[in-house]
Every structure is written in C-alpha cells, then in structure tokens.
Amino acid sequence: MIPFDQIDKRLEALGKDRSWLSQESGRKPDSIRVALAPNAPPAKRSSLLQKALSDAIEREEEVQGQAPVTVSPLDRITLEVDTARMDSYLEASKYARQTLKEWTIHELDRAAKEWAKLSKPSFSVVADELRQDAK
C-alpha cells in the first residue's frame, strides 16, 4: 500500500488530483483531505481508506503505463544482532530510561555527531574501520 504521505506525490506524477482520487476510490473528498493532512490523527488514516486510495492510484499507473513507484521508507532501519548484543542494547535502553527505539535513535545521532567532528573523513576510512571491526 502507498504510505499516506506519498499519495499526493503519486497523484502529481499521474497528473491527477484529490477530486479524481475521490471519484475513483469512491471515498468522500473530506475523508481524503483529512487523511492526507500532514498531522492527521491515526483514527482518520484507516487501512481500508489507504487500500482504496492506493488501489485507485495503482490502477491508473497501470493504465498510463507507469511502473509503480517503490517507496523505501526513509525512517526505517533494520538490524539483525545476536541475542547477547540485543540483550545489552535492551539493558542500556532500560538504564537510560528510554524505549529501545528512543535509545537507538539517540545513540545513532550521537555517533553521527562524533563522526562529523572527525573533519568528515572519507568513506574509505569508515569502510576500513568497519572491516577492522568485522575481524
């Protein structure tokens, strides 16, 4: 399904607007307007509405011969770690009185700031460090 925050971009790429989307999806214009608002409450963004809007857009993309846009969420990172490492992350987040997500974001931000202080080393330096850590 198309994320709500990507729907307007997809419509624009098709040369369509929300009025067209309302007609094609069978959803009320006000429902679409509220759901696509930047800070829409989750209750106004149901999965049924998202599916109806996504289906209408994807059908039109097919008609126009456009390849569906693959949206890679930029706010997602997937990590696979062994049990011991995960346990240490959970313990550290508990000690910091943060959720694991909050703690992880905080630590990634801190690491990025430290890295930036190193006069923006070349990526080859970072790659070399990663290779050393892997050994």
C-alpha positions as CSV (number, residue, x, y, z in Angstrom):
1,M,0.0,0.0,0.0
2,I,1.1,3.5,-0.6
3,P,2.0,5.5,2.5
4,F,-0.4,8.4,3.1
5,D,2.5,10.9,2.9
6,Q,3.3,9.7,-0.6
7,I,-0.2,9.8,-2.1
8,D,-0.1,13.4,-3.2
9,K,3.3,12.9,-5.0
10,R,1.9,9.8,-6.8
11,L,-1.2,11.8,-7.9
12,E,1.0,14.6,-9.2
13,A,3.1,12.1,-11.2
14,L,-0.1,10.9,-12.8
15,G,-1.4,14.4,-13.5
16,K,-4.4,13.7,-11.2
17,D,-5.8,15.5,-8.1
18,R,-7.7,14.6,-5.0
19,S,-11.0,15.2,-6.7
20,W,-10.1,12.5,-9.2
21,L,-9.0,10.2,-6.4
22,S,-12.3,10.7,-4.6
23,Q,-14.3,9.7,-7.7
24,E,-12.1,6.7,-8.5
25,S,-11.9,5.4,-4.9
26,G,-15.5,6.1,-4.0
27,R,-14.3,8.0,-0.9
28,K,-15.6,11.4,0.2
29,P,-13.4,14.4,-0.5
30,D,-13.4,15.4,3.1
31,S,-12.2,11.9,4.2
32,I,-9.3,12.2,1.8
33,R,-8.4,15.8,2.8
34,V,-8.3,14.9,6.5
35,A,-6.4,11.7,6.0
36,L,-3.7,13.4,3.8
37,A,-3.2,16.3,6.2
38,P,0.4,16.3,7.5
39,N,-0.6,15.7,11.1
40,A,-3.7,13.6,10.6
41,P,-4.7,11.6,13.6
42,P,-4.3,7.8,13.2
43,A,-8.0,7.3,13.5
44,K,-8.5,9.2,10.3
45,R,-6.0,7.1,8.4
46,S,-7.6,3.7,8.3
47,S,-6.1,0.8,6.4
48,L,-9.3,0.5,4.4
49,L,-9.1,4.1,3.2
50,Q,-5.4,3.6,2.5
51,K,-6.1,0.5,0.5
52,A,-8.9,2.2,-1.5
53,L,-6.7,5.2,-2.4
54,S,-3.7,3.0,-3.2
55,D,-5.7,0.7,-5.4
56,A,-7.1,3.7,-7.4
57,I,-3.7,5.2,-7.9
58,E,-2.0,1.9,-8.8
59,R,-4.8,1.1,-11.4
60,E,-4.2,4.4,-13.0
61,E,-0.5,3.9,-13.1
62,E,-1.1,0.6,-14.9
63,V,-3.4,2.4,-17.4
64,Q,-0.8,5.1,-18.0
65,G,1.9,2.5,-18.3
66,Q,3.9,3.9,-15.4
67,A,5.8,1.5,-13.3
68,P,4.5,1.6,-9.7
69,V,6.8,3.7,-7.6
70,T,8.6,1.7,-4.9
71,V,8.8,3.8,-1.8
72,S,11.5,3.0,0.6
73,P,10.7,4.4,3.9
74,L,13.5,6.7,5.0
75,D,12.6,6.3,8.6
76,R,13.3,2.6,8.9
77,I,16.5,0.8,9.7
78,T,16.6,-3.0,10.2
79,L,19.3,-4.5,12.3
80,E,20.0,-8.2,12.9
81,V,22.0,-8.8,16.0
82,D,22.8,-11.8,18.1
83,T,21.0,-12.4,21.4
84,A,23.8,-11.2,23.6
85,R,24.1,-7.9,21.7
86,M,20.4,-7.4,21.7
87,D,20.3,-8.0,25.5
88,S,23.0,-5.4,26.0
89,Y,21.0,-2.9,23.9
90,L,17.9,-3.5,25.9
91,E,19.8,-3.2,29.2
92,A,21.3,0.1,28.0
93,S,18.0,1.5,27.0
94,K,16.4,0.5,30.3
95,Y,19.3,2.1,32.2
96,A,18.8,5.3,30.1
97,R,15.0,5.1,30.9
98,Q,14.2,5.1,27.2
99,T,12.5,2.8,24.9
100,L,14.8,0.7,22.7
101,K,13.7,2.9,19.7
102,E,14.4,6.2,21.6
103,W,17.8,4.9,22.8
104,T,18.8,3.6,19.4
105,I,18.0,6.9,17.7
106,H,19.8,8.9,20.4
107,E,22.9,6.7,20.1
108,L,22.9,6.8,16.3
109,D,22.6,10.6,16.5
110,R,25.4,10.8,19.0
111,A,27.6,8.6,16.8
112,A,26.9,10.7,13.7
113,K,27.8,13.9,15.5
114,E,31.1,12.3,16.7
115,W,31.8,11.1,13.2
116,A,31.2,14.6,11.8
117,K,33.7,16.0,14.3
118,L,36.4,14.0,12.6
119,S,36.6,16.5,9.8
120,K,34.3,14.4,7.6
121,P,36.6,11.5,6.8
122,S,36.3,9.9,3.5
123,F,34.0,6.9,3.2
124,S,37.1,4.7,2.6
125,V,38.2,5.5,6.1
126,V,34.8,4.4,7.5
127,A,34.8,1.3,5.4
128,D,38.3,0.4,6.6
129,E,37.1,0.8,10.2
130,L,34.1,-1.4,9.5
131,R,36.4,-4.1,8.0
132,Q,38.6,-4.0,11.1
133,D,35.6,-4.3,13.4
134,A,34.4,-7.3,11.4
135,K,37.7,-9.2,12.0
